[in-house]
């Protein structure tokens, strides 16, 4: 990349010539490409006026709004580091992040100002502003007096653009450091691989404190010069209203389940759509197939992480192959993926092992955790994702990656490795089962015992013994759960991932 490597400058290179065209539409108002330039410019001028040091962190915990997106872009333009925080985090969690990251500025919702100010003061953060979902707050007031003609700061490719804290399910959260190069290289690859066009319209219903909504979705539309329909979250009525005007939608699996549950979601509603993308959590085969039947379209599944943005994807272009449910597709151009055994020898297709990756999208390390960073990279520079997978597998070509689970979710029972995903797929295919989660719980003889938590379909009554008898017909004995428990729902985080650590805690004494 020549010239300014600033991510904003890169994204703006894709803005359309007609800057008066609509860039963002909400149910209440529209914003032009000029508005993006001027609003982000005003906010960047404010950041500059505060004389924050280069590389200072701007921590943001606000509800989704176009102004919140402008603040992200302004942070990039000012050469500072954006630190988005999940809106579900409470004061004790936020205190950890602010103490660890030491941001120079915090932006929060007005309703959280009282406790946020106390935490910010303790963390040595000098500037605290508010921004509410309607775009009002002390940040808007302070920015109103600033000029909007801002010269985007010159950045080097490896300068830090963002820090994303991982969810911390196995110990304290780690701040993944992402550079301008990490994010721009991935946006460029996805623009080509997913066939982004300037006449696309993205239905954006994802949160923007996470890779999926902030980087994958927003960057894709901005770089393509494509309009976004910007909704605060999934609302099925709103989605059905806007889908006929859209061409691309990204969602977590829950979004597709909820759309399919509504009889108004039909082939006609999707007639203008060219691409549905699912990520952040595994998509059930049943949902994948039901979606095909209902709409005549095939959801594209892909795989990424906070530390790497997107790594693999099922093809958009049919000449590269078909989209296969249950797989995450091919390594993206420029990304290398390998599956290795415990000694880190590469495994052939069909064998399950640890997934490792390399590429310009892979982060440099964890914020202020040099030892943890060293642990997560191999001597030859590959990042250990913590995911377990295989190339090939059922119905997939050898070039397609299938994720089997997280290495921390691996169950070792009586010395045998048990991969929960394999068992979940069999359980999920049984009549009357909505979904399942398989976990390991402490056991005096086996070390860990395999336990299944099963959610029945609405109105269905399931029998644990019958499920176990059915599993014994199709799985090796050491993989068959020792117990089956029934639940109304599985515990999930905001991105739809099943929280297996919470399930292990709940069932540990059984």
DAWORA-V964140 format. One record per pair of residues at least 4 apart in sequence whose ideal C-beta (glycine too) atoms are under 7 Angstrom apart, sorted by the first residue. I is the first residue (numbers start at 1). J is the second residue. Records with the same first field share a line. If there is no record, write none. Layout:
BEGIN
I = J  J
END
This chain:
BEGIN
1 = 5  157  184
4 = 9  152  154  155
5 = 155  156  157  180  181
6 = 10  76  152  153  154  155  180
7 = 11  76  161  180  183  184
8 = 12  73  76  77  152
9 = 13  152
10 = 184
11 = 219  222  223
14 = 222  223  224  225
15 = 19  33  225
16 = 21  33  198  225
19 = 32  33  34  37
20 = 32  34
21 = 32  33
22 = 30  32  227
23 = 31  32  33  36  227  228
24 = 30  31  66  228  230
25 = 30  227  229  230
26 = 66  230
31 = 35  36  66
33 = 37
34 = 38
35 = 39
36 = 40  70  73
37 = 41
38 = 42  148
39 = 43  70
40 = 44  70  73  74  77
41 = 45  148  149  150
42 = 46  143  146  148
43 = 47  70  71  74  143
44 = 48  74  77  78  150
45 = 49  146  147  150
46 = 50  142  143  146
47 = 52  74  75  78  80
48 = 78
49 = 146
50 = 127
52 = 56  80  104  105
53 = 104
54 = 79
55 = 81  160
56 = 80  81  104
57 = 81  83  101  102  103  104  163
58 = 75  80  81  82  83  103  105
59 = 83  85  97  98  101  103  106
60 = 68  71  82  83  84  85  107
61 = 85  87  89  94  108
62 = 68  107  108  109  131
63 = 87  109  133  232
64 = 68  207  208  232
65 = 133  135
66 = 70  230
67 = 71  131  135  140
68 = 72  131  208
69 = 73  208  218
70 = 74
71 = 75  107  131
72 = 76  82  214
73 = 77
74 = 78
75 = 80  82
76 = 82  161
77 = 150  152  153
78 = 153
79 = 153  155
81 = 160  161  162  163
82 = 161  162
83 = 101  103  163
84 = 164  208  209  214
85 = 89  94  97  209
86 = 209  494
87 = 209
88 = 494
89 = 93  94
91 = 95  115  119
93 = 97
94 = 98  119
95 = 99  119
96 = 100  173
97 = 101  165
98 = 103  106  119  120  123  125
99 = 123
100 = 175  367  368
101 = 163  175  367
102 = 123  124
103 = 125
104 = 125  126  127
105 = 125  127
106 = 116  120  125  128
107 = 129  131  139
108 = 112  113  116  130
109 = 130  132
110 = 130  132  137
112 = 116
113 = 117  130
115 = 119
116 = 120  128
117 = 121  128
118 = 122
119 = 123
120 = 125  128
129 = 137  138  139  142
130 = 137  138  139
131 = 137  139  140
132 = 136  137
133 = 232
135 = 140
136 = 140
138 = 142
139 = 143
140 = 144
155 = 159  180
157 = 179  180  181
158 = 179  181
159 = 179  180
160 = 177  179
161 = 178  179  180  183
162 = 178
163 = 175  176  177  367
164 = 176  178  211  306
165 = 173  174  175
166 = 173  174  176  306
167 = 173  493
168 = 172  173
169 = 501
170 = 408
174 = 366  369  372
175 = 366  367
176 = 306  307  363  366
177 = 363  364  365  366  367
178 = 182  183  363
179 = 364
180 = 184
181 = 185  360
182 = 186  309  360  361  363
183 = 187  215  219  309
184 = 188
185 = 189  334  360  361
186 = 190  309  310  361
187 = 191  219  220  223
189 = 193  332  333  334
190 = 194  216  220  310
191 = 196  220  223  224
193 = 313  316  332  333
194 = 275  316
195 = 316  317
196 = 200  220  224  226
197 = 224  226
198 = 224  225  226
200 = 224  226  247  248
201 = 226  227  229  245  246  247
202 = 217  220  221  226  228  229  246  248
203 = 229  239  242  243  246  249
204 = 217  228  229  230  231
205 = 231  233  234  239  251  255
206 = 212  213  217  250  251
207 = 213  494
208 = 213  214  218
209 = 214
210 = 214  495
211 = 215  216  304  306  309
212 = 216  217  250  279  280  495
213 = 217  218
214 = 218
215 = 219  309
216 = 220  250  309  310
217 = 221  250
218 = 222
219 = 223
220 = 224
221 = 226  228
229 = 242  245  246
231 = 235  238
234 = 239  255  258
235 = 239
236 = 240  258  259  262
237 = 241
238 = 242
239 = 243  259
240 = 264  265  269
242 = 246
243 = 269  270  273
244 = 269  272
245 = 272
246 = 272  273
247 = 272  273  274
248 = 274  275
249 = 273  276
250 = 277
251 = 255  256  278
252 = 280  281  495  496
253 = 257  278  281  282  283  284  287  496
254 = 258  496
255 = 259
256 = 260  278  287  291  299
257 = 261  287
259 = 265
260 = 265  287  290  291  294
265 = 269  294
267 = 271  295  296
270 = 295  297
273 = 297
275 = 300  316
276 = 297  299  300
277 = 300  302
278 = 283  299  301
279 = 301  302  304
280 = 495  496  497
281 = 495  496  497
283 = 287  288  299  301
284 = 428  435
285 = 289  325  326
286 = 290  428
287 = 291
288 = 292  299  325
289 = 293  325
290 = 294
291 = 295  299
292 = 297  298
298 = 323
300 = 313  314  316  323
301 = 314  327  328  329
302 = 310  312  313  314  328  329
303 = 311  312  328  401  403
304 = 308  309  310  311
305 = 385
307 = 362  363  383
308 = 357  361  362  363  383
309 = 361
310 = 332
311 = 331  332  335  337  357
312 = 328  329  330  331  332  337  401
313 = 329  330  332
314 = 323  324  327  329
315 = 320  321  323  329  330
318 = 322
320 = 330
321 = 330  397
324 = 395  396  400
326 = 402
327 = 396  400  401  402
328 = 401  403
329 = 400  401
330 = 399  400
331 = 335  336  337
334 = 359  360
335 = 357  359  361
336 = 357  358  359
337 = 355  357  401
338 = 346  356  382
339 = 347  353  354  355  389  390  391
340 = 344  345  346  347  353  354  356
341 = 345  347  353
344 = 378
347 = 351  353
349 = 391  392  398
350 = 390  392  393
351 = 390
352 = 388  390  404  419
353 = 388
354 = 384  388  407
355 = 385  387  388  389
356 = 378  382  383  384  385
357 = 362  382  383  385
358 = 362  381  382  383
362 = 383
365 = 373
366 = 372  373
369 = 373
370 = 374
371 = 375
372 = 376
373 = 377
376 = 383  384
377 = 381  382  383
378 = 382  384
386 = 406  407  408
387 = 403  406  407
388 = 404  405  406  407  410  419
389 = 401  402  403  404
390 = 402  404
391 = 398  399  400  401
392 = 396  397  398  400
393 = 402
396 = 400  402
404 = 419  421  422
405 = 409  410  419  420  421
409 = 420  500
410 = 417  419
411 = 418  420  440  448  450
412 = 417  447  448
413 = 418  440  446  447  448  449  450  478
414 = 446  447  478
416 = 478
418 = 450  478  479
420 = 424  438  439
421 = 425
422 = 479
423 = 427  438  452  475  479
424 = 428  436  437  438
425 = 429
426 = 471  474  475
427 = 433  436  452  454  467
428 = 433  435  436
430 = 467  470
432 = 456  457  460  462
433 = 454  456  457  462
434 = 455  456  457
435 = 455  490
436 = 452  453  454  455
437 = 453  490  498  500  503
438 = 450  452  481
439 = 451  453  500  503  504  507
440 = 448  449  450
441 = 448  449  451  504  507  508  510
442 = 448  508
443 = 447  448  449
449 = 482
450 = 479  481  482
451 = 481  482  483  485  507  510
452 = 481  484
453 = 485  487  490  503
454 = 462  467  484  486
455 = 487  488  489  490
456 = 460  461  462  486
462 = 467  486
463 = 467
464 = 468  484
465 = 469
466 = 470
467 = 471  484
468 = 472  480  481  484
471 = 475  480
472 = 480
475 = 479  480
483 = 510
485 = 507
490 = 498
491 = 498  499  502  503
492 = 496  497  498  499
493 = 497  499
499 = 503
500 = 504
501 = 505
502 = 506
503 = 507
504 = 508
END
